[in-house]
Amino acid sequence: MGQFRFLTAGESHGKGLTMIIEGLPSGLPLAESDISPDLGRRQGGYGRGGRMKIEKDHAEITAGVRHGYTLGSPVSMWVQNRDWVNWTEKMAIEPVETEIERVTRLRPGHADMPGIVKYGFDDVRNILERASARETTARVAVGAVAKRLLAEFGVVFRSHTISIAGVHADVPPVIDWEAVEADPVRCSDSASGQRMVDAINAAKPDGDTVGGEVEVRVSGIPIGLGSHVHWDRKLDGRIAQAICSINAFKAVGFGLGFAATGMRGSQVHDVILPVSEWRGQAWRHQSNNHGGIEGGMSTGEEIVVRAAVKPIPTLAHPLPSVDLDSGEEVLAHYERSDVCVVPAGGVVAEAMVAIVLADAWMEKFGGDTLPESRANYEHYLSTIGPRARAD
């Protein structure tokens, strides 16, 4: 059982999304305004579809906070689906007299086929509603709470787009994060960002979709989150599972990621610097090719996670598929969708990394109250710094 854990409930066109978070210490300042910015970032990005013009996501805190501070009890939140008004019969909780048209045309690349077989349905809507990426709204809300907790300790989360449709960014040594957030595709290289926009525009008239790669960077994480002793406690393994649980995410790497496979070990491994070059922080490295994680544990360097997002499978010009009832060839089902979700995908990946790190943080430092957690954290830092070792 994790120290920081969460559950979500809700369907894409249902009434809304529910979130329950357990494991927050008491005394953490938390407001709905801490969550709204990330929900807005998730809704942005060039290539999004018509649904984002309908929704204006806002997370309402419904339990676990009093007078602006967490109580140590579970925190619950609710996000309304504005599009529900158009789906009240199709997605009604109670039985309806109207005959509702079933979805029977399966979509390649989606949860449709394995879902209807596994759960024994004759209507794909029973699968596609929950399998929709609408659920990532809830994850981003939970991730914002995790980030609020870690912000108390100086941890900072960033993300940006590395590539879209084969167009790769020329990432500068120092990233202007304000410019990233202002860029239509959240790219650190504006010239490449424009080429990415052009690639999205080229795919749209063809009724097609495009994918890409995102990067998450986290600064302020100390040495020692995670562990080497069991497979399910390794920090990189936990992050990889969280990333690959996101809709359309198909691969994950750390630091150099897949690029390291074409290099020699002498070029890849991060040299540990002598104490004279620690520059105020214990155990510094000459490089960060491993992305801040070695042996399943954080190294104190910036955590760098790269992840691949496939082109989403709901196509305006559908692929050939099979009808659930007849078994005959048909065109796949189509509903309103995006052309590219990569810029928003970075925000969701950020949230999932934050959730894993919040869990690992509370596992390491514990505490029923925020002051207790902070005292545990500060004591730990005092045991690993240059002064402690000099003594």
C-alpha positions as CSV (number, residue, x, y, z in Angstrom):
1,M,0.0,0.0,0.0
2,G,1.4,3.4,-1.0
3,Q,1.8,6.3,1.4
4,F,0.2,8.7,-1.1
5,R,-2.4,7.0,-3.2
6,F,-5.5,8.0,-5.2
7,L,-8.6,6.7,-7.0
8,T,-10.6,8.2,-9.8
9,A,-14.1,7.5,-11.0
10,G,-16.2,8.8,-13.9
11,E,-16.9,8.4,-17.6
12,S,-16.0,10.7,-20.5
13,H,-19.6,11.8,-21.1
14,G,-20.9,11.1,-17.6
15,K,-21.8,13.7,-15.0
16,G,-18.2,14.3,-14.0
17,L,-15.0,12.9,-12.5
18,T,-14.4,12.1,-8.8
19,M,-11.0,11.8,-7.1
20,I,-10.1,10.6,-3.7
21,I,-6.5,11.1,-2.3
22,E,-5.1,9.4,0.8
23,G,-1.8,10.0,2.5
24,L,-1.5,13.8,2.7
25,P,-0.2,15.1,6.1
26,S,-2.4,17.5,8.0
27,G,-1.5,21.2,7.9
28,L,-0.8,21.4,4.2
29,P,-2.1,24.7,2.7
30,L,-4.4,23.6,-0.2
31,A,-6.9,25.6,-2.3
32,E,-8.8,25.0,-5.5
33,S,-6.6,27.7,-7.1
34,D,-3.6,25.4,-6.6
35,I,-5.2,22.9,-9.0
36,S,-6.8,25.1,-11.7
37,P,-3.6,26.2,-13.5
38,D,-2.6,22.6,-14.3
39,L,-6.1,21.7,-15.5
40,G,-5.9,24.7,-17.8
41,R,-2.5,23.6,-19.1
42,R,-3.9,20.2,-19.9
43,Q,-6.7,21.7,-22.0
44,G,-4.3,23.7,-24.1
45,G,-1.9,22.8,-26.9
46,Y,-2.2,23.0,-30.6
47,G,-4.1,20.1,-32.2
48,R,-6.8,19.6,-29.6
49,G,-10.4,18.9,-30.7
50,G,-13.8,20.4,-30.0
51,R,-14.3,18.9,-26.6
52,M,-11.9,21.4,-25.1
53,K,-14.1,24.2,-26.4
54,I,-17.0,22.8,-24.3
55,E,-15.2,22.0,-21.0
56,K,-13.7,24.5,-18.6
57,D,-12.3,22.2,-16.0
58,H,-12.4,23.2,-12.4
59,A,-11.7,20.9,-9.5
60,E,-14.0,21.4,-6.5
61,I,-12.6,20.2,-3.2
62,T,-15.4,18.5,-1.4
63,A,-13.7,16.9,1.7
64,G,-10.5,16.7,3.6
65,V,-9.7,20.4,3.8
66,R,-10.9,22.9,6.4
67,H,-10.2,26.7,6.4
68,G,-7.5,26.2,3.8
69,Y,-5.5,23.3,5.3
70,T,-5.6,19.6,4.9
71,L,-6.9,17.6,7.9
72,G,-4.9,14.4,7.4
73,S,-8.1,12.6,6.3
74,P,-8.8,11.7,2.6
75,V,-9.2,14.6,0.3
76,S,-12.0,14.3,-2.3
77,M,-12.5,16.4,-5.4
78,W,-15.0,16.7,-8.2
79,V,-14.8,18.0,-11.8
80,Q,-18.0,18.6,-13.7
81,N,-18.4,17.4,-17.3
82,R,-20.2,20.2,-19.1
83,D,-20.8,18.0,-22.1
84,W,-23.1,15.8,-19.8
85,V,-26.1,17.9,-20.8
86,N,-25.8,16.4,-24.3
87,W,-25.6,12.9,-23.1
88,T,-28.2,12.6,-20.3
89,E,-30.1,9.7,-22.0
90,K,-27.2,7.9,-23.5
91,M,-25.3,8.0,-20.2
92,A,-28.1,7.9,-17.7
93,I,-27.6,6.1,-14.4
94,E,-31.2,4.8,-14.4
95,P,-32.7,2.6,-17.2
96,V,-34.3,4.7,-20.0
97,E,-37.3,3.8,-22.2
98,T,-35.6,5.3,-25.3
99,E,-33.7,2.7,-27.4
100,I,-30.1,3.8,-27.3
101,E,-28.1,3.0,-30.4
102,R,-25.2,0.7,-29.5
103,V,-21.6,1.2,-30.7
104,T,-20.5,-2.0,-32.4
105,R,-17.7,-0.9,-34.8
106,L,-14.4,-1.5,-33.1
107,R,-11.5,0.9,-33.3
108,P,-8.0,-0.4,-33.9
109,G,-5.5,0.8,-31.3
110,H,-8.2,1.5,-28.6
111,A,-9.5,-0.5,-25.6
112,D,-12.7,-1.5,-27.6
113,M,-11.9,-5.1,-28.6
114,P,-10.2,-6.5,-25.5
115,G,-12.6,-4.5,-23.3
116,I,-15.8,-5.9,-24.7
117,V,-14.4,-9.5,-24.6
118,K,-13.1,-9.2,-21.1
119,Y,-16.2,-7.6,-19.6
120,G,-18.8,-9.4,-21.7
121,F,-20.5,-6.3,-23.3
122,D,-22.4,-5.9,-26.5
123,D,-22.0,-2.1,-26.6
124,V,-18.5,-0.7,-27.0
125,R,-19.6,2.5,-25.2
126,N,-19.4,0.7,-21.9
127,I,-15.7,0.4,-22.6
128,L,-14.8,3.6,-24.5
129,E,-16.3,5.9,-21.9
130,R,-14.0,4.9,-19.1
131,A,-11.0,4.2,-21.5
132,S,-11.2,7.8,-22.8
133,A,-8.4,10.2,-22.0
134,R,-11.0,12.4,-20.3
135,E,-9.9,10.5,-17.2
136,T,-6.5,12.2,-17.3
137,T,-8.3,15.4,-16.1
138,A,-8.6,13.6,-12.7
139,R,-5.0,12.6,-12.7
140,V,-3.8,16.1,-13.4
141,A,-5.9,17.4,-10.5
142,V,-4.4,14.7,-8.2
143,G,-0.9,15.5,-9.6
144,A,-1.5,19.2,-8.8
145,V,-2.1,18.3,-5.1
146,A,1.0,16.1,-5.1
147,K,3.0,19.0,-6.5
148,R,1.6,21.3,-3.9
149,L,2.9,19.0,-1.2
150,L,6.4,18.8,-2.7
151,A,6.5,22.5,-3.3
152,E,6.7,22.9,0.5
153,F,10.2,21.3,0.1
154,G,11.3,23.3,-2.9
155,V,10.6,20.6,-5.6
156,V,9.8,22.1,-9.0
157,F,8.2,20.3,-12.0
158,R,8.5,21.2,-15.6
159,S,7.7,19.5,-19.0
160,H,8.1,20.3,-22.7
161,T,7.6,18.7,-26.1
162,I,10.6,17.0,-27.6
163,S,9.1,16.0,-30.9
164,I,5.9,15.8,-32.9
165,A,5.4,13.8,-36.2
166,G,9.1,13.3,-36.6
167,V,10.0,16.9,-36.1
168,H,12.5,17.1,-33.3
169,A,13.2,20.1,-31.1
170,D,16.7,21.6,-30.8
171,V,16.6,21.8,-27.0
172,P,18.7,24.7,-25.7
173,P,21.1,24.2,-22.7
174,V,19.0,26.5,-20.6
175,I,15.2,26.3,-21.2
176,D,13.0,29.4,-21.0
177,W,10.0,27.8,-19.3
178,E,7.7,30.8,-19.7
179,A,8.3,30.6,-23.4
180,V,7.5,26.9,-23.4
181,E,4.1,27.5,-21.7
182,A,3.4,30.3,-24.3
183,D,4.3,28.1,-27.3
184,P,1.4,26.4,-29.1
185,V,2.9,23.0,-28.8
186,R,4.9,23.7,-25.6
187,C,8.2,23.4,-27.4
188,S,11.5,25.0,-26.1
189,D,12.6,25.7,-29.7
190,S,10.2,28.1,-31.4
191,A,11.4,27.3,-34.9
192,S,10.9,23.5,-34.4
193,G,7.6,24.3,-32.7
194,Q,6.3,26.0,-35.8
195,R,7.3,22.9,-37.9
196,M,5.4,20.8,-35.4
197,V,2.3,23.0,-35.9
198,D,2.7,22.6,-39.7
199,A,2.9,18.8,-39.3
200,I,-0.4,18.8,-37.3
201,N,-2.0,21.0,-39.9
202,A,-0.9,18.6,-42.6
203,A,-2.5,15.6,-40.8
204,K,-5.8,17.2,-40.1
205,P,-7.2,17.4,-43.6
206,D,-6.3,13.7,-44.1
207,G,-8.4,12.9,-41.0
208,D,-5.3,11.5,-39.4
209,T,-3.4,12.0,-36.1
210,V,0.2,12.5,-35.0
211,G,2.2,11.5,-31.9
212,G,5.5,12.6,-30.4
213,E,7.7,12.7,-27.4
214,V,7.6,14.7,-24.2
215,E,10.1,15.3,-21.4
216,V,9.5,15.9,-17.7
217,R,12.1,17.5,-15.5
218,V,12.0,17.6,-11.7
219,S,14.5,19.6,-9.6
220,G,14.9,19.6,-5.8
221,I,14.6,15.8,-5.2
222,P,17.2,14.7,-2.6
223,I,19.3,11.5,-2.7
224,G,17.6,8.4,-1.6
225,L,13.9,8.3,-2.7
226,G,13.0,4.7,-3.8
227,S,15.1,1.7,-3.1
228,H,17.2,-1.0,-4.6
229,V,16.0,-3.9,-2.4
230,H,12.7,-4.9,-4.2
231,W,11.5,-4.6,-7.8
232,D,8.4,-2.7,-6.8
233,R,10.3,-0.1,-4.7
234,K,12.7,1.0,-7.5
235,L,11.9,4.6,-8.3
236,D,12.4,4.4,-12.1
237,G,10.2,1.3,-12.2
238,R,7.4,3.1,-10.4
239,I,7.7,6.1,-12.7
240,A,7.8,3.9,-15.8
241,Q,4.6,2.1,-14.7
242,A,2.8,5.4,-14.0
243,I,3.8,6.9,-17.3
244,C,2.8,3.8,-19.3
245,S,-0.6,3.9,-17.6
246,I,-1.5,7.1,-19.4
247,N,-3.6,6.8,-22.5
248,A,-1.5,6.7,-25.7
249,F,1.9,6.5,-23.9
250,K,3.9,3.6,-25.2
251,A,7.5,4.0,-24.1
252,V,9.5,5.7,-21.4
253,G,13.2,6.4,-20.8
254,F,15.3,8.3,-18.2
255,G,18.0,10.8,-19.0
256,L,19.5,9.8,-22.3
257,G,16.9,7.1,-22.7
258,F,17.1,5.1,-25.8
259,A,20.0,7.2,-27.1
260,A,22.3,5.5,-24.5
261,T,21.9,2.2,-26.4
262,G,24.2,3.4,-29.2
263,M,26.9,4.7,-26.9
264,R,29.8,3.1,-24.9
265,G,29.6,2.8,-21.2
266,S,32.4,5.3,-20.7
267,Q,30.2,7.9,-22.4
268,V,27.1,7.1,-20.5
269,H,27.8,6.7,-16.8
270,D,27.7,9.8,-14.6
271,V,31.1,10.4,-12.9
272,I,30.8,11.3,-9.2
273,L,32.6,14.5,-8.4
274,P,35.0,14.9,-5.4
275,V,33.9,16.9,-2.4
276,S,35.8,20.0,-3.6
277,E,33.3,20.2,-6.5
278,W,30.1,19.5,-4.7
279,R,29.2,23.2,-4.9
280,G,27.0,23.2,-1.8
281,Q,25.2,20.0,-2.5
282,A,26.3,16.5,-1.4
283,W,27.4,13.9,-4.0
284,R,27.3,15.8,-7.2
285,H,27.8,14.3,-10.7
286,Q,29.7,15.5,-13.7
287,S,26.8,14.7,-16.0
288,N,23.2,13.5,-15.6
289,N,22.9,10.9,-18.4
290,H,20.9,8.6,-16.1
291,G,18.2,11.2,-15.4
292,G,18.7,11.5,-11.7
293,I,18.0,7.8,-10.8
294,E,20.6,5.0,-10.3
295,G,19.9,1.6,-8.8
296,G,16.2,2.5,-8.3
297,M,17.0,5.5,-6.2
298,S,17.2,9.2,-6.7
299,T,20.8,10.6,-7.0
300,G,20.1,14.2,-6.0
301,E,20.4,15.4,-9.7
302,E,17.5,16.6,-11.8
303,I,15.1,13.8,-12.6
304,V,14.6,13.6,-16.3
305,V,11.9,11.4,-17.8
306,R,11.2,11.0,-21.6
307,A,8.1,9.4,-22.9
308,A,6.6,8.5,-26.3
309,V,3.0,9.3,-27.2
310,K,1.5,7.4,-30.1
311,P,-0.9,9.0,-32.5
312,I,-4.3,8.6,-30.9
313,P,-6.5,5.9,-32.5
314,T,-9.8,7.8,-33.0
315,L,-9.4,8.9,-36.7
316,A,-11.7,11.2,-38.6
317,H,-11.0,9.0,-41.7
318,P,-11.4,5.6,-39.9
319,L,-9.3,2.5,-40.5
320,P,-10.9,-0.7,-41.7
321,S,-12.2,-2.8,-38.7
322,V,-14.8,-5.4,-37.7
323,D,-18.4,-5.0,-36.5
324,L,-19.0,-6.6,-33.1
325,D,-22.4,-8.1,-34.2
326,S,-21.7,-9.4,-37.7
327,G,-18.0,-10.0,-37.7
328,E,-17.9,-8.3,-41.1
329,E,-15.5,-5.7,-42.2
330,V,-16.6,-2.1,-41.6
331,L,-15.0,1.3,-41.0
332,A,-14.1,1.9,-37.4
333,H,-16.3,4.0,-35.1
334,Y,-15.5,7.7,-34.9
335,E,-16.4,10.4,-32.4
336,R,-15.1,13.9,-31.9
337,S,-11.3,13.7,-31.2
338,D,-8.0,15.5,-31.3
339,V,-5.4,15.5,-34.0
340,C,-2.5,15.7,-31.5
341,V,-2.4,15.4,-27.8
342,V,1.4,15.6,-27.3
343,P,1.5,19.1,-25.7
344,A,-1.2,18.1,-23.2
345,G,0.4,14.7,-22.7
346,G,3.4,16.4,-21.2
347,V,1.2,18.0,-18.5
348,V,-0.4,14.6,-17.7
349,A,3.1,13.0,-17.5
350,E,4.2,15.7,-15.2
351,A,1.2,14.9,-12.9
352,M,1.9,11.1,-12.9
353,V,5.6,11.7,-12.0
354,A,4.5,14.1,-9.2
355,I,2.2,11.4,-7.8
356,V,4.9,8.8,-7.7
357,L,7.4,11.2,-6.2
358,A,4.9,12.3,-3.5
359,D,4.3,8.6,-2.6
360,A,8.1,8.0,-2.5
361,W,8.6,11.2,-0.5
362,M,6.0,10.2,2.2
363,E,7.4,6.7,2.2
364,K,10.9,8.1,3.0
365,F,10.0,11.0,5.4
366,G,6.5,10.1,6.7
367,G,4.8,12.3,9.2
368,D,1.2,12.8,10.2
369,T,1.6,16.5,10.1
370,L,3.4,18.8,7.6
371,P,5.8,20.1,10.4
372,E,6.7,16.5,11.3
373,S,7.4,15.6,7.7
374,R,9.6,18.7,7.3
375,A,11.5,17.9,10.5
376,N,12.2,14.4,9.2
377,Y,13.3,15.8,5.9
378,E,15.6,18.4,7.4
379,H,17.2,15.8,9.8
380,Y,17.9,13.5,6.9
381,L,19.6,16.3,4.9
382,S,21.8,17.0,7.9
383,T,23.2,13.5,7.7
384,I,24.3,13.5,4.1
385,G,25.8,17.0,3.6
386,P,29.5,17.8,3.4
387,R,29.6,19.2,6.9
388,A,28.2,16.0,8.4
389,R,30.8,13.9,6.6
390,A,33.7,16.3,7.5
391,D,32.7,15.9,11.2
